[in-house]
């Protein structure tokens, strides 16, 4: 009781440095959620997560960890991670994060592991290539002229459309690479603003990710690895080495949620991105073992969905992507996806939307009923300063639908036999 009183008094005093950029991820077990946050500057106390079933009674606490980030010239800041454990399914939890020097964040809420049914399906919101500015799918108030599109900005326009409208009922968000444009820009402060912008999503539902090409250079990959070190990684090697040191390996990992086994992979191995420990060879060994295990568990988790960043199939006019880069990845990955029966491959990179029929070796029977091969979906139109990648070529026979509008995707998983996919135009 005394500890609670002391911390409440400290939290109510003026914070030395704001607690910011709060974001969640799924934990490694159903009763766990991970949370990460940032403090700018060196002064902090023991990082803590407080949570409970009432916003007025945060009766559980856990001590987190801190890591210094010193890649941005002339400044040092810290990421903190912690875990909320022992969480019950279908339960709303309230939480806050912080430390005894800087105080604590506002109280956020999150629903842990909803139990779904065929009439109330699992809901996953998926997008790629979203910038700090031009994030037109985040909310209608986001613009080309300002990097700021946080909760205050979004409240000035409609809140019933865009990604912000999905927060209350989304099981999680999946961002398939390319963040902020770029995380290290403006000495890393553009990455800071991006996380302030998405806090209105990511503090209320897990925000799962893929590594993208805008996270390739040594500064950006350091930002990506540290800012998303809370991912439930089961990769080996377990650590990835960046300019900021060794941290959680989020180049590839997998996790189960509901009826789906999700696999997150980096497609940047094909352009030479590696720390010389995590390589294309280690990925292939890992993914084959992971897919074998996932197939053995199909009775419990019937769907397998893999996400990356670059395309395996696409038909827009970025020739180096669709006619060259996609071929490199396809020659390696397509036989693996076909062998292990991966149901969907989702990516961004092309700033448009395209969905294929079930396709193998550029051939398809143009039917989604009992598909005989993987369906490939490009959803890279969330909005960035690079705008759109146009379609001017004739649509291939394996391409079922394509669109050049800003937007994001909804994946509704009803049961072991039906997935409903929607593209939302923003």
C-alpha positions as a printed Julia matrix, in Angstrom:
426×3 Matrix{Float64}:
   0.0     0.0     0.0
   2.86    2.36    0.91
   4.56    1.68   -2.43
   1.35    2.56   -4.28
   1.02    5.84   -2.44
   4.63    6.84   -3.05
   4.48    6.07   -6.76
   1.16    7.87   -7.14
   2.7    10.97   -5.59
   5.72   10.8    -7.87
   3.53   10.27  -10.92
   1.42   13.28  -10.09
   4.43   15.58   -9.86
   5.83   17.33  -12.93
   7.59   14.76  -15.07
  11.22   15.53  -15.94
  10.84   14.02  -19.4
   7.57   12.89  -21.01
   6.77    9.22  -21.41
   6.05    8.84  -25.12
   5.67    6.55  -28.13
   3.81    3.79  -26.28
   3.15    0.71  -28.39
   2.09   -2.89  -27.79
   2.91   -6.28  -29.26
   1.68   -9.8   -28.72
   3.64  -11.74  -26.14
   5.08  -15.2   -26.53
   2.06  -16.79  -24.83
  -1.68  -15.99  -24.9
  -1.65  -14.42  -21.43
   1.14  -11.94  -22.19
   1.26   -8.55  -23.88
   4.51   -6.64  -24.36
   4.74   -2.85  -24.26
   7.53   -0.46  -25.28
   8.0     3.26  -24.71
  10.61    6.0   -25.07
  12.2     8.61  -22.82
  14.35   11.36  -24.34
  17.34   11.89  -22.08
  19.31    9.99  -19.49
  17.5    10.57  -16.2
  15.11    7.76  -15.32
  14.21    5.42  -12.52
  13.35    1.73  -12.65
  11.01    1.25  -15.64
   7.66   -0.23  -14.65
   4.39   -1.38  -16.16
   1.25   -1.1   -14.03
  -1.96   -2.82  -15.09
  -5.32   -3.99  -13.81
  -8.96   -4.65  -14.67
 -10.0    -1.14  -13.65
  -8.39    2.15  -14.62
  -8.69    3.12  -10.97
  -7.0    -0.02   -9.66
  -3.78   -0.89  -11.48
  -2.89   -3.58   -8.99
  -0.28   -5.52  -10.98
   3.26   -4.32  -11.64
   6.29   -5.55  -13.51
   9.78   -4.13  -13.81
  10.94   -3.57  -17.37
  14.32   -3.05  -18.98
  16.06   -0.06  -20.55
  18.37    0.27  -23.54
  20.36    3.29  -24.59
  20.13    4.45  -28.21
  23.15    6.48  -29.29
  23.15    6.21  -33.09
  21.58    9.64  -33.72
  24.39   12.24  -33.73
  24.38   14.53  -30.74
  21.6    12.92  -28.72
  20.97    9.91  -26.52
  17.57    8.46  -25.74
  16.19    5.24  -24.28
  13.73    2.53  -25.15
  11.99    0.6   -22.4
  10.09   -2.66  -22.59
   7.93   -4.53  -20.12
   5.36   -7.31  -20.07
   1.86   -7.62  -18.7
   1.42  -11.26  -17.68
  -1.34  -13.54  -16.41
  -3.89  -11.87  -18.68
  -7.28  -13.51  -19.19
  -8.86  -13.86  -22.62
 -11.71  -11.5   -23.53
 -10.75   -9.13  -20.74
 -10.17   -5.39  -21.01
  -7.06   -4.31  -19.14
  -5.93   -0.83  -18.23
  -2.25    0.04  -18.01
   0.35    2.75  -17.75
   4.13    2.8   -18.15
   6.93    4.93  -16.83
   9.46    5.25  -14.03
   9.86    6.83  -10.64
  11.84    9.82  -11.93
   9.85   10.88  -15.0
   6.45    9.77  -13.79
   3.99    7.7   -15.78
   2.05    7.83  -19.0
  -1.65    8.29  -19.35
  -3.73    5.17  -18.68
  -4.41    3.17  -21.84
  -6.62    0.13  -22.35
  -6.35   -3.05  -24.41
  -8.5    -6.16  -24.84
  -6.5    -9.35  -24.52
  -7.13  -12.25  -26.91
 -10.77  -11.91  -27.92
 -12.65  -15.16  -28.39
 -14.18  -15.04  -31.85
 -16.8   -17.04  -33.78
 -17.88  -17.43  -37.43
 -20.32  -14.53  -36.98
 -17.79  -12.45  -35.03
 -14.52  -13.17  -36.87
 -10.93  -12.37  -35.97
 -10.1    -8.92  -37.33
  -6.63   -8.0   -38.55
  -5.82   -4.57  -39.99
  -2.93   -4.71  -42.45
  -1.05   -1.94  -44.23
   2.35   -1.13  -45.6
   4.48    1.88  -46.47
   3.08    4.49  -44.1
   4.99    7.71  -43.58
   5.06   10.26  -40.82
   3.46   12.74  -43.2
   1.09   11.71  -45.99
  -0.25    8.93  -43.72
  -3.63    9.25  -45.42
  -4.9     5.89  -44.15
  -4.28    6.74  -40.51
  -7.01    9.37  -40.42
  -8.55   12.01  -42.65
  -6.7    14.83  -40.92
  -3.25   13.53  -41.96
  -1.73   15.75  -44.64
   1.16   16.17  -47.03
   2.24   19.39  -45.35
   2.77   18.26  -41.75
   4.57   15.42  -39.98
   2.21   15.73  -37.01
  -0.85   13.51  -37.21
  -1.31   12.42  -33.63
  -4.47   11.86  -31.63
  -5.09   15.6   -31.29
  -4.73   16.13  -35.03
  -6.99   13.21  -35.93
  -9.69   14.47  -33.56
 -10.12   17.56  -35.77
 -11.71   15.5   -38.56
 -13.81   12.33  -38.87
 -12.75    9.57  -36.48
 -15.12    6.95  -37.91
 -12.95    6.27  -40.95
  -9.33    5.23  -41.44
  -7.16    3.07  -39.25
  -8.13    5.01  -36.12
 -11.71    3.76  -36.57
 -10.52    0.14  -36.3
  -8.74    0.35  -32.95
 -11.64   -0.67  -30.71
 -12.27   -3.94  -32.52
  -8.96   -4.9   -34.14
  -7.2    -8.0   -32.86
  -4.0    -6.39  -34.03
  -2.44   -4.14  -36.65
   0.19   -5.54  -39.03
   2.5    -3.03  -40.71
   4.39   -4.85  -43.47
   7.46   -2.61  -43.61
   8.57    0.95  -44.42
   7.97    3.23  -41.48
   8.07    7.02  -41.19
  10.17    7.65  -44.37
  12.53    7.35  -42.53
  12.99    6.41  -38.88
  16.46    7.96  -38.72
  15.6    11.15  -40.65
  16.01   14.55  -38.98
  18.41   12.99  -36.5
  15.79   10.37  -35.59
  13.13   12.88  -34.64
  11.01   11.92  -37.66
  10.88    8.4   -36.22
   9.87    9.88  -32.88
   6.96   11.72  -34.49
   5.87    8.61  -36.38
   5.54    6.71  -33.12
   3.7     9.61  -31.53
   1.31    9.51  -34.49
   0.62    5.77  -34.28
   0.32    5.71  -30.48
  -3.45    6.21  -30.97
  -3.44    2.75  -32.61
  -0.52    0.95  -31.07
  -1.2     1.74  -27.41
  -4.66    0.13  -27.71
  -3.98   -2.95  -29.86
  -0.8    -4.88  -30.68
   1.2    -3.37  -33.54
   3.02   -6.19  -35.34
   5.63   -5.51  -38.0
   7.89   -6.54  -40.85
  11.28   -5.14  -41.75
  11.21   -3.1   -44.99
  13.7    -1.57  -47.39
  13.4     1.87  -45.75
  14.89    0.18  -42.69
  17.96   -1.1   -44.56
  20.85    1.28  -43.94
  22.8     1.02  -40.7
  21.01    3.89  -38.98
  17.49    2.87  -40.01
  17.92   -0.81  -39.19
  19.23    0.18  -35.76
  16.1     2.28  -35.22
  13.84   -0.54  -36.43
  15.42   -3.21  -34.25
  15.43   -1.11  -31.08
  12.0     0.47  -31.53
  10.44   -2.94  -32.2
  12.54   -5.1   -29.88
   9.32   -6.1   -28.1
   8.29   -8.45  -30.93
   7.72  -12.1   -29.81
  10.77  -13.28  -31.7
  11.57  -16.97  -31.92
  14.32  -16.47  -34.51
  17.71  -18.0   -34.42
  20.19  -16.47  -34.06
  18.27  -14.85  -31.21
  20.08  -11.52  -31.53
  20.66   -9.15  -34.43
  23.69   -6.85  -34.36
  23.31   -3.23  -35.46
  25.26   -0.02  -35.05
  23.6     0.27  -31.62
  24.68   -3.21  -30.52
  23.0    -6.61  -30.23
  19.25   -6.72  -29.67
  16.18   -8.9   -30.33
  16.29  -10.46  -33.8
  13.13   -9.28  -35.56
  14.28  -10.07  -39.1
  12.02  -13.12  -38.98
   9.75  -14.63  -36.34
   6.4   -16.37  -36.03
   3.44  -16.47  -33.69
  -0.04  -17.96  -33.46
  -3.15  -15.87  -33.04
  -6.6   -17.37  -33.17
  -6.84  -19.63  -36.21
  -3.73  -18.27  -37.96
  -0.03  -19.02  -37.78
   1.66  -15.76  -38.77
   5.21  -15.6   -40.1
   7.02  -12.28  -40.38
  10.06  -12.27  -42.64
  12.5    -9.76  -44.08
  12.78   -9.71  -47.86
  15.92   -7.57  -47.56
  18.22  -10.6   -47.54
  17.86  -10.55  -51.34
  19.51   -7.12  -51.51
  22.33   -8.04  -49.15
  21.07   -6.84  -45.76
  22.66   -8.97  -43.03
  24.73   -8.7   -39.87
  26.72  -11.72  -41.13
  25.09  -13.85  -38.42
  21.45  -13.67  -39.54
  21.54  -14.55  -43.23
  19.4   -15.94  -46.02
  20.76  -19.37  -45.12
  19.74  -19.09  -41.45
  16.34  -17.83  -42.55
  15.76  -20.78  -44.87
  16.7   -23.27  -42.17
  14.46  -21.51  -39.65
  11.45  -21.04  -41.93
  11.42  -24.63  -43.14
  11.45  -25.86  -39.55
   8.76  -23.35  -38.57
   6.5   -24.3   -41.5
   6.92  -27.99  -40.8
   5.82  -27.44  -37.21
   2.93  -25.21  -38.31
   1.64  -27.86  -40.71
   1.71  -30.45  -37.96
  -0.55  -28.12  -35.95
  -3.11  -27.42  -38.71
  -5.87  -29.17  -36.75
  -5.62  -26.42  -34.13
  -4.36  -23.5   -36.21
  -5.57  -24.17  -39.76
  -4.28  -21.1   -41.64
  -0.7   -20.07  -42.44
  -0.12  -16.43  -43.41
   3.34  -15.12  -44.24
   4.19  -11.44  -44.58
   7.22   -9.68  -46.0
   7.9    -6.33  -47.58
   8.97   -6.78  -51.2
   6.7    -8.44  -53.73
   6.79  -11.99  -54.98
   4.07  -11.17  -57.53
   3.12   -7.67  -58.71
   2.29   -5.93  -61.98
   2.72   -2.19  -61.48
   5.21   -0.14  -63.46
   8.13   -0.32  -61.07
  10.07   -2.61  -63.39
  12.98   -3.22  -61.05
  10.46   -4.47  -58.46
   8.01   -6.53  -60.47
  10.19   -7.7   -63.34
  13.48   -8.18  -61.53
  13.38   -8.0   -57.74
  10.19  -10.05  -57.48
  11.76  -12.73  -59.68
  14.76  -13.09  -57.37
  12.55  -13.59  -54.33
  10.0   -15.72  -56.2
  12.6   -18.2   -57.45
  13.65  -18.83  -53.85
  10.39  -18.48  -51.92
   7.66  -19.79  -54.22
   8.73  -23.45  -54.01
   8.81  -23.18  -50.19
   5.38  -21.55  -50.0
   3.94  -24.18  -52.34
   5.59  -27.13  -50.58
   4.24  -26.13  -47.16
   0.84  -24.87  -48.34
   1.12  -21.26  -47.2
  -2.33  -19.74  -47.7
  -1.5   -16.04  -48.08
   1.65  -14.02  -48.68
   1.16  -10.33  -47.83
   3.57   -7.5   -48.6
   3.88   -3.8   -49.29
   6.7    -2.01  -51.17
   4.56   -1.21  -54.22
   2.45    1.82  -53.31
  -0.79    0.34  -54.52
  -3.09   -2.61  -53.9
  -3.07   -5.86  -55.84
  -4.45   -9.31  -55.11
  -3.67  -12.4   -57.15
  -5.63  -15.55  -57.74
  -4.06  -18.65  -56.14
  -0.87  -18.71  -58.21
   2.08  -21.0   -58.84
   4.72  -20.37  -61.49
   2.63  -17.5   -62.91
  -0.34  -19.77  -63.55
  -3.75  -19.83  -61.87
  -7.14  -21.47  -62.29
  -8.76  -18.16  -61.21
 -10.76  -19.54  -58.3
 -10.48  -18.86  -54.58
 -12.54  -21.95  -53.68
 -10.27  -24.61  -52.21
  -7.2   -22.79  -53.55
  -4.41  -24.96  -54.89
  -1.63  -22.42  -54.31
  -0.73  -19.29  -52.37
  -2.66  -16.03  -52.85
  -0.36  -12.99  -53.0
  -1.54   -9.6   -51.76
   0.23   -6.25  -52.12
  -1.07   -3.68  -49.64
   1.45   -0.84  -49.72
  -0.89    2.12  -50.12
  -1.21    3.46  -46.56
   0.33    6.75  -47.65
   3.84    8.2   -47.84
   5.74   11.05  -49.46
   6.48    8.73  -52.42
   2.77    8.62  -53.3
   1.58    5.95  -55.8
   3.08    3.36  -58.13
   0.85    3.42  -61.24
  -0.63    0.57  -63.26
  -0.26    1.14  -67.0
   0.63   -2.37  -68.18
  -1.97   -4.92  -69.14
  -3.24   -6.85  -66.12
  -1.78  -10.39  -66.04
  -4.14  -13.37  -65.92
  -2.94  -14.28  -62.43
  -3.86  -10.82  -61.08
  -7.41  -10.82  -59.72
  -7.75   -7.15  -58.71
  -5.63   -4.04  -58.51
  -6.22   -0.48  -57.37
  -4.2     2.71  -57.2
  -5.99    4.37  -54.26
  -4.7     5.01  -50.76
  -5.96    2.45  -48.3
  -5.42   -0.47  -45.95
  -6.66   -4.05  -45.73
  -8.95   -5.97  -43.41
  -8.49   -9.7   -42.98
 -11.47  -11.37  -41.29
 -10.89  -14.99  -40.28
 -14.24  -16.69  -39.72
 -13.32  -20.34  -39.24
 -11.06  -23.09  -40.59
 -12.43  -22.74  -44.13
 -13.28  -19.07  -44.7
 -11.23  -15.88  -44.75
 -12.83  -12.63  -45.92
 -10.44  -10.0   -47.31
 -11.39   -6.36  -47.85
  -9.46   -3.39  -49.18
 -10.57   -0.11  -47.59
 -10.09    2.98  -49.73
  -9.13    6.06  -47.75
